[in-house]
Amino acid sequence: MTAPCTLKPVAGLASLVDRYDAVFIDQFGVLHDGSAPYHGAVDTLAALADCGKRVVLLSNSGKRSASNVARLDRLGIPASLYSGIVTSGEVGWSILRDLDPGQRCLLIARDGDRMAIDGLPITLVDDAAECDIVLIAGSEGDRMTIDAYRALLAPAARRGVPAYCTNPDNQMLTPNGLRFGAGAIASSYVELGGAVTWIGKPYPAIYAAARALVPDIPADRILCIGDSIEHDIGGAAQAGIASCLVRTGIIADATDAELETQFAQADARPDFILSQLRW
C-alpha cells in the first residue's frame, strides 16, 4: 500500500517569504481556473509585491507572453502585480524564429489560434502529408479524441517530420473537467514514431528564460509554485530551485496516496505544500 503524503502543509506564503527574493508562479490551476482567479490569489500577488518580491509567472501556455498578459488582465490579474511572464509559447516562438525560412507547418492549436507562429517565416498547411514541421501548441481535447489527433498526425510521423511541442501539459482544465492536453498529443506523436522537441516545464529552456528576468537573484533564493508534480515540481528540482505544491488545479481531487505515487513517478518532492495559493 502506498504511504500517505507526509508533507506538512504550510498556512500561507507569509511564513516562507523571508527565505526567497523571487517567486516563479504557474498560471492555470494556481492563479485561476481559466474563468476567474482563485480566492485569495490576487491578494497574494499584491502582498508579494508589497514585500518587494520579484514575481515571474511561468506557464506552459502555448500562446505567446503578450496574449497571456491580456488574458490575465481580463480575468482581473493586472500586470502591475508581477515582474514578467514567461510562456513556453514565447520560448518556442524564439526557437522557431531561427529555423530556415519557408518551412511548411502543420499547427495543432486551440480555436484556430495562429498566434504561436505570427511573425515567423512559416507557411501553414492543413495536411500532415505536406508539412515540413509540426507545431503542437494546444489541445481541443474537450472536442476531439486522442485517436482523431493520431490519425491527423500519422502521415507526418511516418515521414519523420520533426515536431515541436510548446505546451507539454498532459492534462488541461476545461469547463467540463480535466481533458488531455497538448503534451498528450505530442506523446502520441512519439508513439507513432515521430520525434518531438519539448519546450516548457519541466525542460531547461523555460527556466533559463525565467532566470534571465531575475539575473541578480541566485537559485537558492527562488521559489517555484505550481499544481503539476510532473511539470512544476519536477522542473524546479531539475533547475535546482525550491518548490511549493498547491492542491488546486489538476490535483484538486488527488488523495495523499495519489500524490505520493506522483512524487515517485516524477522522482521529485516539493519542499512545501499549500492547500491553495494564499498569503
N, C-alpha and C positions, 0 to 999 in steps of 0.2 A: 504494500500500500504506500502511495506517495505521501510524504510527510506534509503537514500543513505549512503554510508560509510562516517563517519565523521572523520576518522583518517587522519591527515595531513601528507603527505609523507615527509621523510627527504631526503636530497640531496644525502647523502652517509654516510658510516661508519666513515669517518673522524670527523663528527660532534658528534659522540657518543663515540669515542674511549677512551676518558679520564674517562668515567664512569665505564669501565669494564677492568678486568685483564685477563679474559678468554672468548673465544667465541666458542660455540658449533655450528657447521655449517652442515646442511644437504648436501647430495651429489646431487642426481638426482633432476633436476629441479631448483637447486640453483647454483651449481658449473658448471654443464654440463648437456647436454640433452641426454646423452648416446652415443653420437658420437663425440662431441667436447666440449671444455669449452665454457661457455658463454663469450661474450665480456667483458673484464674487470675483470673477476673472478680471474684469476691468478695474475694479478697486485694487486688486493685487498688482497689476501693472503700474497703476498710479503710485502705490506705496513703494514699489521698487525704484521708480523714477525719483520719488521724494528722498530716497536714501542714497541717491547718486549712483545706482547700479546701472550698468550698460545691459540693455535687453536686446537680444537679437532673436528674431523669430526664424526658426529653422524648419523648413517644411518640405515634404515630399510632393508638393503640388507640381504637376507637370506644366502649369501655367507660369509665365514669367513674373518677376517680382512686382512690377508695377500693377499688374492685374490683381495680384493678391492684396496689395495696399488698398486699392479701390474697393475691393470686396470687403475687407476688414472695416473700412470706413463706413460702408453701407450697413454693416452689422453693428455699428456703434463702438468700434475699437479704433480710435484715431491714431494716426502715425506719430503724433506727439508723445505717445506712451511707450515707444520703442525706438531704439537707435538705428535699426535697419532690419531688412528681411532678406533671407537667402532661400531661394527655392531650387529644387532640383531642375525645374524647367529653365530657370535662368542659367544655371551651370551648364545644362545640356545645350542651350542655345549658343553659349560661348564655344563649346566644343564643336558643334556642327558648323559654326561660322568658319572654322579653319579647314573644312573639307574642300575638296576640289569643287569648283562651281559647276552648276548644271546637273547635279545629281537628281535623279527621279526618285521621289519619296512617297511611300505609302504611309499615310499618317493615321494612327489609331488614337482618337481623341474623344472627347465628350461633347455632345450637342453641336458637332460640326466646327468646333473651335479650332482656328488655324493660327492662333497667337504664337504657338510653340515654334513656328517657322517664319513668322513675319520678319521681313528684312533680310532673310537668308537667300543666297543664290540657289534656290531649290525649286524644282518643278514638281507639283503634286500630281500623282496618278492614283487611280482607284483600283487598279488591277495588280495583284501581287506577282503576276507573271511578267510584269513590265518594269517593276521598280528596281532601283539600284541600292536603296537603303529602306529600312523600316523604322519609323519612329513611333514608339508606344508611349503616349503622353497621358492617356486617360482611359477610363473604362465606362462602358454602359452596361455594367453587369446587372443592373436592375431592369434592363430591357432586352439584352441579348444573352444567350447561353455561351458558356465557355467553348462548347463544341462548334458554335457558329463562328467564333473567333478562330478556332483551329482550322476550320475549313477555309476561311478567308486567307489565312497566313500560310497554309501548307505549300502553295506553289513557290513562295519566296524562300521558305526553309529548304525545300528540295533543291533550289538553285544555289544555296549557300549565301544568300543575301544577308549582309550584316544588319543587325537590329540594335537600336538604342532605346533603352527604357529610362524615361525621365520621371517615373513615378513608381518606385519599387514596392509600394504598399500592396500586400496581398489581399487586404480587405479594405473596404471603404464604408463609411457611414452614409446611409441614404434615408429618406423619409420612411422607407419600408423596412428599415433594419440593415444589418450587415449584408453586403454583397461582395463578390470578388472584385479586386482592384486591378490596376494596370500591371502590377507585379505578377499576378497570377497569369495574366495573358502572356507576359514575357516568359514566364516559366514554361508555359505550354509551347512557346516557340522553341525553347531549348529542347523540350521533349520531342518536337518534330524534327530535330536535327539542326536547327539554326543556332547561330552564335549571337549572344546579347552582351552589349556593353551597358553595365548598370550604373546609373547616375542618381545619386541621392543617398539618404541614410539607409543602411549603415556604412556606406562606402566613403573612402577618404576625401574625395574631391570636394564634397559639400562642406565638410568640416574645415578644410583648408580655406574655403571661401568665407566661412563664418569667422574663423580666426583672423582673417585679413581685415575684418571690420573692427577688431579689438586687438591690434598688434602689440599693444603695450601691456596686455594682461596675460600672465603665464597660465598654462593649462591647469595648474592646481588651484587657481582662483576662479575657475569657471564651473558652473553647474548646468547640466543638461536636464530638461524636464520634458517628459513625454508619456504617452499611453501605450506605446508599442514596445514590447520587450525585445522583439527581433530587431527593430529599426532604431528606436531611441536609446534603449538601454544597451543593446549590443553595439551600436555605433559609437556611443560615448565611451564604452570600455575600450574599443579598438583605437579611439582617438586619445586615450589616456586622460579622460575627463570624468569627473564625478557625475552621478546621475540620480534623478528622483523620478519615481514612477507614480503617476496619478491614476487612480482607479475609476476613471471615466472613459469615455470613448469606446474603443474596441474591446477593452477588458472590463467594462462596467459590470458585466454579469459573471465574470470569472470567479471561481472559487479559489480559496487559498491553495488547495491541492493543484488546481489547474495552473496557477501562477508558478508554482514550484516546477511543474513539468516544463513550462515555457522557459524558465530560467535555465534549466538543464539543457534544453534544446538550443538555446542561444549561447550557452556557455558564458552567461553574464548575469550578474545580480545588481540591482540598484543599490545605491548607498542609503537611500531614503525612500519612503513611500508615503503618499498623501491620499486621503480619500477623494479629494478634488483640489484644483488649484485655488488656494486661499491664503490670505495673509495671516 
